[in-house]
């Protein structure tokens, strides 16, 4: 095998933090390399140095032309593009008002041209879709595409520029199982034709199925690599976290009292709910699967009191609620782990300690006659930070300085310690590494076993299958329960199709 890319001894510091410590990596022609590691392990820093978005403190990036190495200038993104290196980010960067054709050729046309050469571009793109299997209607607006089709457009943008190295960051995070399988099949065809891929993912099942070789980073260092054929989940996790670790065991929950009931509930707006009927009992985890944009966010807002239904009813503990607000939701003992942890889960300018008491400001250990009790707030923060392993610069530091995983643990601590009757967990492990995800899953199971009704909304079907006692599927605002635990059946339901 011949190399197409070589990262040599790349090092990057951010103040006292050594984000990348002397990392070297080789990528071979026609190879799929899985790059794994916990949050903060150095994956993003490494890729940003590869693309010239960060200037390394030491080390270099080499590409190979006809077998001969050529060093790319540090901190020069255009040099990486010219070397035919492309990246598809987890979060799409498409202009929704443009057509697919315009989106793909955007930035690839010469600025000095007086006329757009769309006909040759259409012919080339049609041929590219035929060869890759990534078909999308070229004249459709991006806003009209499904999530899976948008993912294809992002990849076609890179392939249209004739990349020879493609970096994929969590490429299946918002895809149905069928869309993910189709994506991998198309990529395998392109790899057979000589494309080289760096594949970043937290989904070990996909890593084991798709990659040829696995490299693991931990605390900014490359700690090992192995052929995928010699790997298994336990060995990968041991290398990632430095010890044996596994997801918590889930025994079936025992249903208790009815905590929350939605009856023929509908909303207005851009992503409305349509006659949703759902009941959540204490002692159970209700899993809600679905592709992003099918009403899950709206459902979470209704249960949180952030959006009012236009029809139907909502009852808590058998009591019909005419108008639920965020404040009354807390009074009715509904705990919320929001989808956007940074925007909706914390006040970034407040301290870690202050964020931990945001939803219990009326408690006597938090305030007395309107004056905050700083000693009580600090004692609470010290206790919860220790119990929930919230790591960072300290409880007196701004919450904005915490990593995403530690922000999620802060929110979890605040919610769980309030002992709610209903826990709304919306994408609770999105973007988290295996260890952080396992800890959050364990806490949700413990809350269920203490009698809480847990409503788990997740686009990760593996997470829904692993944790849920009952499973609902959302599509186009409808929410229907399924008895199947088969990935294929649920995947078809997520796409709005019969299996």
N, C-alpha and C positions, 0 to 999 in steps of 0.2 A: 504494500500500500504506500502511496506517495502522499506527502503532506501538502495541504493547501493553505494552512494557517498555523502559526506558532506564536504563542504568547510566552515571553521569556522573562522570568524573574520580576514580574510586575508588582510594584509596591505602592501603596497610597495611604497617606495619613490625613486625618481630619483632626487637627489639634492633637490631643493626647491619644486619640483613638486610631489604632492601626487597622484600617478597614480591609486592606489587602496586604498580605505579608509574603513577599517573594514567591508569587504564584506563577507556575509554568504550566502550559497546556499546549498540546499538539492536536490538530484536527486533520484527519486523513480524507483523501478524495473518496466520495461516495459513502461516507460514514455518518451515522447518527450518534452523536455524543450527548448523553444525558448529564446535565450539570445540576447537582443536588446540594442541599444544605439547609440548615435552619434559617429563620429570619435573622438577618444581620451577619450571616456567614461570609458575605463578600461577593455573592453572585452578581448583584446589580452593579457594584463598584467595578468588578472585573469587566463586565460587558460595556460599561460606560468608558472605560479606558480603551477597549477594543474599538469603539466607535468614535474615539476622539473627543468625547464630551468631557472627559477628565484628563488632565495631564498627569501621568504617573510620576511619582517621586524618584522611581528607579525602574529599570526594565524597558522592554521594547516589544512592539508588535511587528511580526514579519508575515508577509504573504509570499507565496511561491508562484513564479512565472516560469513555465517550462522547466520546473524542477529547481529553479534558482531563487534563493531567498532575496526579498527586497523589504527593507525596513520602512514602515509608514511613519511619517512625521507625527510627533506626539501632539495631541490636542487638536487634530485637524479632521473634522467630521467628513469634509468633502473628500479627503484622501481615502477614507474607508469606503465611501460610496463608489469612488472611482476604481477601487480595488475589487468591486463587485461583491461587497458585503452588505447584506440587508437584514433588517430586524422587524419582526411583527410583535408589537407590544400587546400586553394583556388587555389594555383599555384602548378601544379603537379610536383612530384619529381621522375620521372621514367627515367631509362636509355634506350634511344631509340634503342640501338643496341641489347638489350636483348629480349628474347621471353616473352610472358605473363607468362608462367609457371616459368621461371627463375626469373622474376621480383617479383612474389608473394612470392616465397620461399626464396628470397635473405634475408639473415640475420636471417632466422628462422632455419637454419641447424647448427648442432654442428661443431665447428671448428676442433675437433679432429677426425672426421669421415674420413676414407680413401676412401669411396665410397658414391656418392650422391644417395639418395633414392628417385629418381624422380617418380618411378612408384606408390608408396603409396601416394606421394604428388599429383600426377595427379588424382588418384582415389578420394582422399579426396576433392580436389578442384572441381572436376566434381560434386560430391554430394553436395558440398556447393553451386555451381551455380544452381543446380536443385532446391534446397530448397529456395534459395534467389531470383531466377529469374534474377540474374545479370550474363548473359551469355556472354562470350568472347572467341574467338578462342585461345586455349592455346598455339599453336605453332606459332602463328603470332608474328612478330616483333612489338614492341611498336610503332616504326616509321610508321607502316602501319595502325595503328588504327585510328578511328575517335576520336574526342574530347570526345564524349559521352562514347565510349568504354574505353578510358583512365580513365575517372572518375570511371567507374566500376572496373577497375583494382586497383585503389587506395583504394576503399572500400573493395574489395576482399582481399587485402594485410592485412587490419586490421582484417577482419573476419577470415582469415586463422589462425591468432594468437589467435582465440577464445576470442575476446574482449567481455566484457559485458557492457562497456561504450564506446560509439562512439561519438566523437566530429566532427561535420561537419561545416567547415568554408566556407560560400557562395558556397554551393555545386552545384548550378544551374547556376553559372555566365556565363558559356560558353556552355550551353545546349539548344537545341531546346525545344519548349513547350512539344512535344511528349516525348523527352528523359527525361525531368524533371518529367513529369507525370509517366513515367515508373520507374524512380528512386524512387519516393515517394511510389509508389505501392509496390516495392520490399522491401523498408525499413519498410513499415507498416507490411508486412509479418514477418519480423525479429523482430519487436517490439512486435508483438503478441506472439512470441516465447520467449520473455523475455529480448531482447536487450533494453538498455536505451540509449537515444540520447540527446545530447546537440546540438542545431541547431542555428548557427549564420547566420543571413541574414539581408539585407536591404529591401528585397522584402516582403512587408506586406501581399500581396495577398497569397503568399506561406506560410507565417507564420500562417495566419488564417486558411489555409486549412490543414496544416500538423501537427501543434503542439498540445499538450494537455494543456500546461501551458506556460505563458509568464512572463519573468523577465526582468526588464528594469534597465540599469545603466545610470547614468548621472553624469559627472564630478567626476568619480571615486567612486561614491556611488551607492548602490542599493536603488532605489527610489520607488520600488513597484513591485508587481506581481499580476497576475490574471489568473483564468482559461480562456483558449482560447474561450470557449463557451460564456463567458460574455464580450468578447472584440470586439471592432471594430477599424477600422483604425484611426478614429479621437481620440479615447481614448488613443490608443497606442502613437500616435504622441504627444499628449498633455503631456503624461508622459515622453516621450523622450526629448522634448525640453523645457518643463515647461510652454508651452502656446499653444493656438490653432494655427495651422499652416496647410496650404494646398498648393497643387501644383497650379501654376498659371493657370488661365483659358486660353484656347486657342481658339480664334475664327478663322475661316478659313482665310488664307492669300489671298491677292489680287495680282495675278501674274502681274509683270511689264516687263521691258526690259530683253532680254536674256543676262545673264551675262557670262555664261560659257557653252561651248558645246564640248562634246567629240563625235567623229564620228568613229565608227568601230575601236576603239583603242585597240591595243594589245601590250603586252610586252613579253620579254623573261625572263628566270630565273626560280627559283624554284616554285614560286607561281604566274604564269603569268596571265595577263588579256587576255580575249579572245573576241575580237570584241565587245567591250563595247561602247554602244551609250547612252549618257546621256545629258540632258540639264537642266540647273538650271537658273530660272528666279528670278529677284529681287522680294521681297515681298512674298517669299515662303520658307518653310523648306522642303528640300528633305531628307527623311529618307532612310538610306541604312541598311537593316537588313541582318544578316548572322552569321553563326557559325564561330568562329575564324579560320583563315587559309585558307579562300576561296577567297582571293584576295583583301580584304578591305585595308590592309596595303599597298599593291602595288598601289591601286587606290589613296590613300592619298598621297603617295610619288610622283606619277605622277602629281597630281594637285598642289603639293608644289614645283615642280621643282627638286625633289631629285632623280627621275628616269626618263629615257627617253623612250618613246614608240618605239617599233620596227615597228609598222604599224599604220595606221589611222592618225587622226588629232585632234588637240586641238585648240580651238579658244576662245578668251576672248573679250567680247564686240564686237563680229563680226569680230575680227581681228585674222587671223590664226597665231599661234605662232610656228615657226619652232623649236625653242629650248628654253624651259622654264627652268630657273634656280631659285634657292631660292631667289636670289637678284631681278631678273626680276619679279618673282611672287609678291614680295612686291611692286615693282613699278607698277604692274598691279592691285594693291589694293586687293590682296588675303591675308586674315588673316588666321593664322593656329593655332589651338589648337591641339597639337600633342597627339598621343596615349600614349607615355611614357613621363609623365610630368617631371620626375626627370632627365632622360637622354637627352631628346630632347627639353624640355620646358624651362629650366633655365640653367644658369652657376652657379653651387652650391657655388663656391668660391667667386663670386661677391656678392655685397650687394643687398638687396631688391630694393633699389632705382636704382641701376645700371641695374638690370634685367628688371625693368619697362621701360627702354628706349633703350633696346638692338636693337630694330628694327627701331629706328628713330634717329640714331646717326648723320644724316645730318641736323637735325632740328636746327634752330638758337638758340632756348632756351636750347638745349642740348650741343652744342659746338660752339666755335667761333674761326675761323682760326686754327682748329685742336686741340684746347684746350677745355677740358670739362668744362662746366659751372656748378660747383657743387651746387651753390645755385638754379639754375633752375631745376637740377635733383632732389634735395631734395624737392623743392616745388611741383613738379609733383608727387613725391612719396607720400608726405603727403596727397595731394588731392585724388589720386587714392586709397590709402589704406583706407581712410575714406569712399569714395564713394562705394567701393567694399568690405568693411569689411574684409580687409586682416589683420588678427591678428597674433601677434608673438612678438619677442623680440625687434622690431623696424626697421625702414627703413635703419638704418646703419648696421644692423646685416647681416651676411651671409644668403643667400636664403636657404642654406642647412638646416638651423635650423627651417624652417617653416614645419608645418604638410602638409600632402598630399592635404587636402582640401584647405588650404591657398595658397599653390603653385598653385593650379588650379585657384583660384580666382585672383592671381597675373597675370597669363597668360591671363585669360579672360579680365582683366582690360587693359592689354597691347594691346590686339587685338581689343577689342570693341572701345577703345578710338581713335584708328587710323582710324575709320569710313571706314572699307573696303567694297568693293562692293560684295565680296564673302567671306564667313566665312566657313572654313573647320573645323568642330568640330568632332574630332576623339575620341570616347569613353570619352566624356567630363565629365561624372559623375561616371565613374568606381571607385568603392571602396569608394564613398562618402556617407555620411549620408543623411537623408531625407532633412534636412534644407539646407545644402550646395547644394544638387542636385536641390532643388526647386529654389534656387537663380540663379544658372547657367541656368536653363531652362527659368526662367523669363527674363534674360538678352538676351538669344538667340531669344526669341519671340519679345522683344523690338527691337533688331537689324533687324529682319525680317520686322517688321512694319515700320521701318525707310527706308526700301527699299533694304536691303542687301539680297543676295541669300545665304541661310544657307544650307550647306551640312552636315547632321548629320549622322555619321557612329557609330553604336552602336550594341553591342551584346545583349543588354537589350531590348527585344521586347516590353515590357510595355512602355519604354521610347520612342521608335520609334512610337508606336501607339498614345501616348499622345501628341507628339509634331509635327508630320509630316503632311504636306499638301498633299504630294505625297510620295509613298513608293516604293522603289526598293529592290529586294532581290538578294544577291550574293551567287552563288554556283559554285565552281570549276572554278573561274575566269570569269564566265558569270554574267551579271548584267541586270535583267529584271524588268520592272515596273509591279506592280500588282494593280488591282482595288479593291481587297479584303482588308477588315480591320478585318477579322476573324482570330483569333490567330491560329486556327487549320490549315486553308489554308496556312497561311504564314509559319507556322512551317513545313509543308510538303515541301514547296518551298525551305526553308532553308536547308532541308535534300536532296534536288534534286529529290523529288518524287512528283507525281501528287496526289492531294487530293482525 
